[in-house]
């Protein structure tokens, strides 16, 4: 059963990424890393569901989503661009397989960063970020979601790789076995993986080639 809640705020965090906050549906429970289907409560859009990951924490008094928009697709993400405070979204039951199991390396591609935003926020709150690392793949520097936040939180353990431009201090190309091996450490047992399917398939093969056991790979498709 869908629950309607009002939008509290809509802001841009990059040129094509929105942060949307809304009222918290009554009785909702989720864990950092999980997602929820939402739709827009207006004519013609109520039944068009899209899944987005919570970037708020369960104890927050609002729900928040950090959403990459694709205007050319003319789908829900594009319609979200016109949302304003007071508009309503319809919320459904949370779901998702990614959750924190222990120290590790987060491997994200583009909008695949979203479950890791919530997980790392939660670790920060508990003072348990430790030596966790984030390897984040994007096309350009301008595409990096929450760059300042991750710089401050992780310092040298925030590794960026760009496929479409070469920038000093940034890796160039795609996440591969060589890059993963370079940043792997014995005490970082888990590899958390989220991104577009082709990227996830390639990185899973890289992890297998490095001898990483499948039980140490925590992944989510989107």
N, C-alpha and C positions, 0 to 999 in steps of 0.2 A: 504493500500500500504506500503510495507516494505521499510525502508530506511537503506542503508548500511553506517556504520560508522567504523572508524579505532580504534583498541584497543590501548590505551596509555600505560597501565601498568597492570601487573598480579603479585600478591604477595600472599604468604600464611599468614593467620592471626592465624590459628591453624594448627594442623597436617593434617586436611582434609577440611579446609575452605579456599576459595580463595577470595581475593578482586580484582575485575576487574574494571578498569576505561577505558572509551572509550570517543570518541568525542561526543559532545552533538548534537543530531539530530536537524536540523533546525525546529523551530516552535513548539518544544515539550513543553507541559504543563502538570504538574502533581502536586499532593499534597503529603506531607510527609505521608508515609504509603502505597502508591499505588505501583503497580507492572507493569511489562511489559513483553510480550512474546518476547523472542529473539531466534535467531537461528544462526548457524555459516555459514558464507559465503564461503563454500567450497564444492566440489563435494560430493554428498550423504548426506549432512547435512543441506542444505538450507531449506528443508521442515520439519525438526524435531524441532518443537517449544517447548520451556519450559518457564514457567513464573517465573520471579525473581523480588524481591522487590527492589526498589531504596533505596540505603543507602547514596546517595548523596542528596543534597537539591535542590529545583527547581532553585534557583538562581546561583548554581555552574556552571562553564563553562565546565563541563564534566558530564557524567552519571557514576554512580558507583553501583556495585552490590556486595553483600557479600554472597558467594554461598558455601553451603556444597556439597562436591563431594562424589559420591558413585561409586568408581571404579568397583565394582563387577557387577554393573547394565549395564555397556557398553552403557550408554545413553549420553545425551547432557552434563551432569555435568562431566562425565569422559572425554569427548572430550575437555572440557574447560581446562583441566589440561595441554594440549599441546599448548594452545594459547600463542602467543607472541606478543609484540608490533608491530604494522603494519598490523597484521591480521585483517580481517573484521568480524563484526557481523551484522546481520540484525535485525532491531528494528521495533516494531509495536506500536499500540496505547495503552497508559497507561490505567489501570483499577484498581479497588479494592474498598472495602467497609470500610476498617479501616481508620479512621481519628480521630484526637484529638477533644474531646468534652468538656474536663474539667479535673480537678484534679482527680487522681485515682490511681489504682494499675494495673500495667502491669504484666500479667501472661503469660510467654513464655515457650515453650518446644523446645529445640534444635534450629534448623534453623528457628523456628517460631519467633525468636528474631528480624528478619530483619526489619519488619515494624516499630518496636519500636526503632531501631537504628535511623532511619530517624526522627521519631516523637520527640525523646528525644534530638537529635542534634538540631532540630528546636527550641525546648523549651529552650535549653541552650543558643542558639543565641539570643533569645528574653528575656533572664533572667527570664523565667517563669517555671523553673523546680519545684520550690516550694517544697512541701512535697511529691511529687510523689514517688511511690515505684515500684521496679521491683523485682518480684519473678521469678527466672530463673531455670528451671529444665533441668538437663543434666545427662548423664550416669556417667562421671568422671570429675574431676577438669580440666583435659587437654582438655575437649570438650567445655569449657566455652569461647564463642566468645566475644572478646573485654573486657575481665575481668578488665584490668587495667583502661580502659576508664570509665566503669561503677562504679568501686570502687571510682575513683576520682570525678565523677559527682554526685553520689548518697550517698556515704559513708554508713552509717548504714541502709539506705533505699534500699540497694542492697542486696537481700536475695537469696542465692544459695541453691538449694537442689539437691543432687546427689543420683541416684538410685543404682549405681553399686560399689560405694566405700564409706567408712566412713572416713571423714576428719574433724579434729578438727576445730570448728568455722563454719561448714557447716551443714545445715539440711540434714537428710538422708531419702530416700524413694521417694515419689511422692507428687506433689501438692495435698492437700486434704482440706476438710472443716476446720479442726482444724488449719492448717497452715494459711489459708486465714483469718480465724477469728482472729487469734493471731495478724495479721498485719493490720487488717482493722481499719479504723478511720472514724468518722462521716463526716469529711470534705473531705474524699476521696470517692466521690460518684460513680465514674465510674470504671468498671472492663474491662480492655482491654485484649483480649484473642487470642492467635495465637499459633498453634502447630500442631502436628499430630492429625488426627481425633479422635483416641481413647482417647487421653489426653483431647482434647477439650470437647468431650462428657461427660467424667468423671467430669471435672471441672465445666461444666455448671450445672450438677446435684448437685454438691457441693454448687454452688452459689445459686441455687434454694432452697436448704435445709437451707441456711442461710437467706433466705427471700429477696434475691437481686432481684429487679424488672428487667424483661427482657430488659426494655428500658435503663437500666444502664449497660448493657453488650454489648460491642463493639467487634465484632469478625471477624475473617477472616479464611477461610480454605485454605489449600495449599497442 
